[in-house]
């Protein structure tokens, strides 16, 4: 079973969305963790946008990367440039991957425009998670 960590700045939006999709796509073939360089709490809009797609992340917590230093990760996926630059060293054969997703929490405009941005980023992360599981977990 593979151990996978998704790392973001605050573990509130992008990493939480990725956590939800990776868990849904990998099922019991991987242990999925998400963390941040900081902790900002899980964004309610991330919870709402995932619920729209049938995935419940309302029970997720915002965790600091230091909580997971003893876990032998197979993969660490950074989902923003800040986390990529600040990512701590993970010993062993940990493979680091990086994709800089836009931060939907920085969206401005009407409530519908903001949610539209959350949906757009959700779909980007969903496609990435699907491809990741197909290429790194289901092999």
C-alpha positions as CSV (number, residue, x, y, z in Angstrom):
1,X,0.0,0.0,0.0
2,X,1.4,3.4,-1.0
3,X,1.6,6.4,1.4
4,X,0.8,9.7,-0.4
5,X,1.0,13.2,1.1
6,X,-0.5,16.2,-0.6
7,X,1.1,19.4,0.6
8,X,-0.1,23.0,0.2
9,X,0.5,26.3,2.0
10,X,-2.4,26.2,4.5
11,X,-4.0,22.8,4.0
12,X,-7.4,24.5,3.5
13,X,-8.4,24.2,-0.2
14,X,-6.3,22.6,-2.9
15,X,-4.7,19.9,-0.8
16,X,-8.1,19.1,0.8
17,X,-9.7,18.8,-2.6
18,X,-6.8,16.6,-3.9
19,X,-7.0,14.5,-0.7
20,X,-10.7,13.9,-1.3
21,X,-10.2,12.8,-5.0
22,X,-7.1,10.7,-4.4
23,X,-8.9,8.8,-1.6
24,X,-12.0,8.3,-3.8
25,X,-10.0,7.1,-6.8
26,X,-7.4,5.0,-5.0
27,X,-9.7,3.5,-2.4
28,X,-7.9,1.1,-0.2
29,X,-4.9,0.9,-2.4
30,X,-3.3,3.9,-0.8
31,X,-3.1,5.9,2.4
32,X,-3.8,9.5,1.6
33,X,-2.7,12.4,3.9
34,X,-2.8,16.1,3.4
35,X,-0.9,18.8,5.2
36,X,0.2,22.4,5.0
37,X,3.3,24.4,5.7
38,X,0.9,26.3,7.9
39,X,-2.7,25.4,9.0
40,X,-5.6,27.6,8.0
41,X,-8.6,25.3,8.7
42,X,-10.6,23.6,6.0
43,X,-12.2,26.2,3.7
44,X,-16.1,25.9,3.8
45,X,-16.2,26.5,0.0
46,X,-13.9,23.6,-0.6
47,X,-16.2,21.4,1.5
48,X,-19.2,22.7,-0.5
49,X,-17.7,22.3,-3.9
50,X,-16.6,18.7,-3.1
51,X,-20.1,17.9,-1.8
52,X,-21.5,19.0,-5.2
53,X,-19.4,16.2,-6.7
54,X,-20.5,13.6,-4.1
55,X,-17.3,13.7,-2.0
56,X,-17.6,14.5,1.7
57,X,-14.5,16.2,3.1
58,X,-16.4,17.9,6.0
59,X,-14.6,15.6,8.5
60,X,-11.1,16.6,7.3
61,X,-8.8,18.7,9.5
62,X,-6.1,21.1,8.6
63,X,-2.8,19.5,9.6
64,X,0.8,20.7,9.7
65,X,3.4,18.8,7.7
66,X,5.5,18.2,10.9
67,X,2.8,15.9,12.1
68,X,3.8,13.4,9.4
69,X,7.6,13.3,9.5
70,X,7.7,9.7,10.7
71,X,5.6,8.3,7.9
72,X,7.5,6.7,5.0
73,X,5.9,8.5,2.0
74,X,6.1,7.0,-1.4
75,X,4.9,10.3,-3.0
76,X,4.7,13.9,-1.8
77,X,2.7,16.0,-4.1
78,X,3.0,19.8,-3.7
79,X,0.0,21.6,-5.1
80,X,1.3,25.2,-4.9
81,X,4.6,26.9,-5.5
82,X,4.9,28.1,-1.9
83,X,4.6,24.5,-0.6
84,X,7.1,23.3,-3.2
85,X,9.7,25.8,-2.1
86,X,9.1,25.2,1.6
87,X,8.7,21.4,1.4
88,X,10.8,19.6,4.0
89,X,13.1,16.8,3.2
90,X,11.5,13.3,3.4
91,X,14.1,10.5,3.8
92,X,14.0,7.3,1.8
93,X,12.7,6.8,-1.7
94,X,10.0,9.5,-1.6
95,X,9.2,10.8,-5.0
96,X,8.3,14.5,-5.1
97,X,5.8,15.7,-7.7
98,X,4.6,19.3,-8.2
99,X,1.7,21.0,-9.8
100,X,0.9,24.7,-9.1
101,X,-2.9,24.8,-9.0
102,X,-4.5,28.3,-8.8
103,X,-5.7,29.2,-5.3
104,X,-9.5,29.4,-5.4
105,X,-9.5,31.1,-2.0
106,X,-8.1,34.2,-3.7
107,X,-11.0,34.4,-6.1
108,X,-12.9,37.7,-6.1
109,X,-16.3,38.8,-7.4
110,X,-19.8,37.8,-6.7
111,X,-20.5,34.7,-4.6
112,X,-21.3,32.8,-7.8
113,X,-18.1,33.9,-9.5
114,X,-16.1,32.8,-6.5
115,X,-17.8,29.4,-6.5
116,X,-17.3,29.1,-10.2
117,X,-13.5,29.5,-9.6
118,X,-13.7,26.8,-6.9
119,X,-15.4,24.5,-9.4
120,X,-12.8,25.3,-12.1
121,X,-9.9,24.5,-9.8
122,X,-11.8,21.4,-8.5
123,X,-12.0,20.0,-12.0
124,X,-8.3,20.6,-12.6
125,X,-7.4,18.8,-9.4
126,X,-9.9,16.0,-10.2
127,X,-8.2,15.3,-13.5
128,X,-4.8,15.4,-12.0
129,X,-5.8,13.0,-9.2
130,X,-7.4,10.6,-11.7
131,X,-4.2,10.6,-13.8
132,X,-2.0,10.2,-10.8
133,X,-3.9,7.2,-9.5
134,X,-3.9,5.6,-12.9
135,X,-0.2,6.1,-13.4
136,X,1.2,5.6,-9.9
137,X,-1.2,3.6,-7.8
138,X,-3.0,1.3,-10.1
139,X,0.2,-0.1,-11.7
